[in-house]
Amino acid sequence: MFELANSHRSIRSYTDQKIDPDLLNDILMTGLRSSSSGNIQSWSVIVTQDEENKAKLFKAHYEQPMVNEAPAVLTFCADFHRMREWIRVNGSKQSFDDFLGFMVGAVDAVIAAQSICLAAESVGLGICYMGTTLMSADKIIEILELPENVFPVTSIVIGYPAEDPALRDRLSLDMMVHHETYRPLSDDEIREKHADREKNAWDRYNAIPELKAKLAEAGITKVTDFYTSEFKYSKEMHTEVSTMLLAKLKEQGFWL
Ligand SMILES: Cc1cc2nc3c(=O)[nH]c(=O)nc-3n(C[C@H](O)[C@H](O)[C@H](O)COP(=O)(O)O)c2cc1C
């Protein structure tokens, strides 16, 4: 288990080998066994293998080639639709159509997703999460015909790796782990503990000739400039997507 978890790499290039349906079923079963708030299991996963449907998701996922290449895309959703239907048919008092319901479902969905990822990796399959699920939540809701009280939270592509990438760097554990109470880092610690990442990421980006030219043209001189630039996670993009997400959460029945 330790070896498996510590050897994770995201896979973005896939062979055209299909996943045996029984194997895929066994992998999905591990999600079923994951912890879930109140054991309500307030999540769903939509498995997309049909090429035409994958092509629709490819567009929604900003045309990331791995969506077309991988044999399957799994979209994990917070799902209180099923529970609310059970409450409805039994004539009980309704609940869960609020922001807390969304958060509970989202946590359940991500826990299940990660169990499924580890199970997949344990049998030699590769996975890559896609943050574009949130960026395109409005389009994905439409493509997957998600009913009220179902909201896409994250997706993965899954398949047999056609690449063998090196392990990516990580920040040190002492930056993530606090004992008893949160201890903010001093400015010096922040600089010191990000030094390797600052250099390695900058070198990595500049090793890509087209990106190097873009960075130079935009006057970007360090990694943190890049992170919040128009090329990655700008405030403007965050505001636009957040506005869409809040509107869609309301539309899907996940608000007060
Ligand atoms: C929620 C989430 C969203 C992600 N979205 C994308 C994505 O849209 N495209 C992509 O290529 N990688 C994506 N990744 C993969 C990360 O880039 C990757 O996990 C990170 O760079 C660390 O690399 P590693 O997983 O190989 O260790 C995502 C990862 C997570 C957890």
The ligand as a Tripos MOL2 file, in Angstrom:
@<TRIPOS>MOLECULE
LIG
   31    33     1     0     0
SMALL
NO_CHARGES

@<TRIPOS>ATOM
      1 C1         -8.3620   17.9110   -8.7320 C.3       1 LIG1
      2 C2         -7.2460   17.7520   -9.7380 C.ar      1 LIG1
      3 C3         -7.3900   18.2870  -10.9960 C.ar      1 LIG1
      4 C4         -6.4020   18.0950  -11.9680 C.ar      1 LIG1
      5 N1         -6.5910   18.5630  -13.2270 N.ar      1 LIG1
      6 C5         -5.7130   18.2580  -14.2120 C.ar      1 LIG1
      7 C6         -5.9950   18.5950  -15.5610 C.ar      1 LIG1
      8 O1         -7.0440   19.1620  -15.8810 O.2       1 LIG1
      9 N2         -5.0730   18.2650  -16.4860 N.ar      1 LIG1
     10 C7         -3.9140   17.6160  -16.1880 C.ar      1 LIG1
     11 O2         -3.1240   17.3440  -17.0960 O.2       1 LIG1
     12 N3         -3.6310   17.2580  -14.9090 N.ar      1 LIG1
     13 C8         -4.4990   17.5540  -13.9170 C.ar      1 LIG1
     14 N4         -4.2790   17.1530  -12.6250 N.ar      1 LIG1
     15 C9         -3.0710   16.4040  -12.3020 C.3       1 LIG1
     16 C10        -2.0760   17.2850  -11.5530 C.3       1 LIG1
     17 O3         -1.4920   18.1810  -12.4710 O.3       1 LIG1
     18 C11        -1.0280   16.3680  -10.9120 C.3       1 LIG1
     19 O4         -1.6380   15.5500   -9.9550 O.3       1 LIG1
     20 C12         0.0940   17.1850  -10.2610 C.3       1 LIG1
     21 O5          0.7980   17.9480  -11.2040 O.3       1 LIG1
     22 C13         1.0780   16.2630   -9.5730 C.3       1 LIG1
     23 O6          1.6090   15.3330  -10.5010 O.3       1 LIG1
     24 P1          1.4730   13.7740  -10.2450 P.3       1 LIG1
     25 O7          0.0260   13.4500  -10.0710 O.co2     1 LIG1
     26 O8          2.0620   13.1300  -11.4850 O.co2     1 LIG1
     27 O9          2.2820   13.4770   -9.0320 O.co2     1 LIG1
     28 C14        -5.2170   17.3770  -11.6360 C.ar      1 LIG1
     29 C15        -5.0800   16.8540  -10.3450 C.ar      1 LIG1
     30 C16        -6.0810   17.0320   -9.4080 C.ar      1 LIG1
     31 C17        -5.9260   16.4280   -8.0360 C.3       1 LIG1
@<TRIPOS>BOND
     1     1     2 1
     2     2     3 ar
     3     2    30 ar
     4     3     4 ar
     5     4     5 ar
     6     4    28 ar
     7     5     6 ar
     8     6     7 ar
     9     6    13 1
    10     7     8 2
    11     7     9 ar
    12     9    10 ar
    13    10    11 2
    14    10    12 ar
    15    12    13 ar
    16    13    14 ar
    17    14    15 1
    18    14    28 ar
    19    15    16 1
    20    16    17 1
    21    16    18 1
    22    18    19 1
    23    18    20 1
    24    20    21 1
    25    20    22 1
    26    22    23 1
    27    23    24 1
    28    24    25 2
    29    24    26 1
    30    24    27 1
    31    28    29 ar
    32    29    30 ar
    33    30    31 1
@<TRIPOS>SUBSTRUCTURE
     1 LIG1         1 GROUP 0 **** ****
